[in-house]
Amino acid sequence: MLCLSPPSQLRLTQATSFDAILTGGECNVSIALADLGLPTAFITRIPDQERGWSARDYIRKFGVDTSHIVSFEK
């Protein structure tokens, strides 16, 4: 899931641009467990394109094992 957030704590109606933040229950829990030092893996399917790769790379940088993520062609 992707969250669009106004920068600098602006209100939604004041913003002219948005920060894109990868979020979602599974993502948040995986990252939190990895932060606690627990071995964590994420298993899912992502589109074989930049949007999917970006999501995979985002959770990988927090120490979550992404080797079980598979890509599919649209």
Legacy VTK file of the C-alpha trace (Angstrom):
# vtk DataFile Version 3.0
C-alpha trace
ASCII
DATASET POLYDATA
POINTS 74 float
0.000 0.000 0.000
1.227 3.471 -0.793
0.516 6.466 1.429
0.679 9.971 -0.030
1.626 12.470 2.652
2.003 16.259 2.420
5.592 17.342 3.163
6.562 19.408 6.208
3.354 18.531 8.085
1.257 20.713 5.808
-2.478 20.159 5.640
-3.754 18.238 2.651
-5.380 21.364 1.233
-2.141 23.368 1.569
0.129 20.907 -0.224
1.222 21.197 -3.824
3.267 17.984 -3.727
3.223 14.751 -1.744
5.748 12.292 -0.313
5.076 8.660 -1.251
5.547 6.300 1.699
5.309 2.519 1.463
3.085 1.290 4.267
0.627 -1.397 5.218
0.182 -3.796 8.092
2.476 -6.543 6.797
5.184 -4.091 5.811
5.078 -2.261 9.138
5.216 -5.471 11.198
8.083 -6.922 9.126
10.154 -3.777 9.525
9.389 -3.527 13.264
10.446 -7.151 13.859
13.638 -6.646 11.835
14.381 -3.529 13.913
14.138 -5.722 17.023
16.792 -8.014 15.556
14.469 -10.886 14.675
14.971 -12.737 11.399
12.149 -11.527 9.175
11.096 -12.423 5.650
8.442 -10.955 3.390
6.593 -13.292 1.024
4.454 -11.783 -1.737
4.106 -11.219 -5.480
4.930 -7.874 -7.045
4.584 -6.517 -10.576
7.794 -6.881 -12.571
8.282 -3.150 -12.995
9.814 -0.192 -11.190
6.874 0.237 -8.789
7.234 -3.332 -7.522
11.022 -3.203 -7.349
10.834 0.024 -5.368
8.574 -1.582 -2.763
10.876 -4.612 -2.483
13.986 -2.455 -2.139
12.319 -0.259 0.487
11.670 -3.093 2.938
15.021 -4.740 2.138
16.915 -1.678 3.393
15.417 -2.276 6.867
16.905 -5.782 7.028
13.841 -7.733 5.910
14.660 -10.802 3.782
13.052 -10.254 0.366
14.403 -13.368 -1.369
10.916 -14.952 -1.318
9.293 -12.096 -3.237
8.445 -13.148 -6.790
7.685 -10.904 -9.749
4.952 -11.336 -12.317
4.459 -9.752 -15.710
1.309 -7.747 -16.247
LINES 1 75
74 0 1 2 3 4 5 6 7 8 9 10 11 12 13 14 15 16 17 18 19 20 21 22 23 24 25 26 27 28 29 30 31 32 33 34 35 36 37 38 39 40 41 42 43 44 45 46 47 48 49 50 51 52 53 54 55 56 57 58 59 60 61 62 63 64 65 66 67 68 69 70 71 72 73
